[in-house]
């Protein structure tokens, strides 16, 4: 299995630089892909979009951390600060994902 995920997390394609902010710790900037998923809401009568962040395993991201997105171009619509929810390893541990709750623009 290929350990290098740089082809998938390429800033020339869909990946962006984000910054993890945590009290009493140095900020960490890393490459990630920000996406949306749709979840059923209101007992299946509506759908709600959830923001999801994917990144190669490495940066330490924990529940309650803040992720700051500040990019140019079309993805600038996602600029702002987000609270990390449910961080977890996926893809046999090669990458991580979490839900994001927007806290400020």
N, C-alpha and C positions, 0 to 999 in steps of 0.2 A: 504494500500500500504506500502511496506517495505521501510523505510527511510534509512536503512544502506546499502550502496552500496559497502561495503568492499569485498564482494564475487566477484563482477564484476571488481573492481579495485585492484586486488591482484597481488603483485609483483612476486609471484611464477608462475603466468601465463603470461599475456601480459603487465601488467602495469609496468611503470618505474617511477623513481623519476626525476622530472624536477625542474628547478629553474626559478622563475619569477624575472627579474631584471628591476627596474624602477629608474630613477634619483630621488634623494632626498627621497627615501623610502628604507626601509630594504628589502633585498632579501627574497623571500618566496619560500620554497621548498615544493612540494606536489606531490602526486601520480596521474599519468595520463596515458592514452593510446594514442599512436601516430599511426596514420594510414594514408592510402592513398585512395583517391577517383579519379575516372577518369571523366573528363569533356570534352564535345565536344569543339573542337577548329577549327579554320580556316573554319568556316561555315560547320561544320560536316565532314570535310575531314580528320581530325586527332583527336586524344584524347590527353589530357594533364593530367598528374598526379598532384593532389593537396594534400599537406600534411594537415592533420586534427588532432587536439588535442582534446581529451575528458577528462573531470575530474569531480569529484563530486562537486556540488555547494558548495562554501565556499571561496576558495582563490579568491582574487580580481584581475582579469586579465582584462586589458583594451586595447583598440586599440592602437597600437604603442609600447606596452611593449615588452621586449625581453624575450624569453624563451630559456634557456640554457639546452641542453641535453648532458650529459656526463655519459655514461653507459658502462658496459663491456658486452662481449658476442655478440651474433648475432645482437642485436639491436644497437651495436656500429656504424653500418653504418650510423645511423641517428645523430651521435654526431655533435654538432655545435650550433650556435646561430641562432635564428629565430625571425622574427618580427611578432607580433600578428596582425591578420586581422579579422575583423568582429566577435568579441566575442559575444556569445549569449547563453541564457538558452534554454535547450531542455528537453525532457522527463518530461513534466509538472513541469519544474523548478528544478528537482532533480539533474540534471547534466548540465554542460556547454560544449560548443565546440567553436573552432575557426579555421580559416585557418592559416597556418604558411608559411612565406616566408623566405627561408634560406638566411642569410646574411654573414655567415662565417663558415668554417669547424672547 
